[in-house]
């Protein structure tokens, strides 16, 4: 992306792609529900620990949002977002899906008066508020002491 160009919907910050060493490092969200937050990397185990009741709530709303696919999600440029919503519908989310959904602008899911899109986005915000602990930047966080066995 050229310098000075704004990130599009669901875009992670420059350098936040899945390159070696960045898969588990925290990612700063520039857009979406997580804007300004530091999120766990794609391969972080925290994504697999989202409580079942929140994943089920997201599943129901994802189903309502894409059955049938309407509005903004029909656009070709939203293919990746639609795929992530369908992954939520199937409860087969990866860290990449979570990152994409949490960094996608609200309008990508539907117009501002779309109740289904609003409800889906609200659950994403709830997941951020209730589940995800703030990721600590590995450079700033003190190293946790390793436990060593004696004998």
Secondary structure, DSSP 8 states (H G I E B T S, - for coil): --TT----TT---TT-SS-TTTSSS-EE--SSTTTT-EE--TT-GGGGGS-HHHHHHHHHHHHHHHTTB-GGGGSGGGHHHHHHHHHHHHT---HHHHHHHHTS-GGGTS-TT-HHHHHHHHHHHHHHHHT------TTTS----------
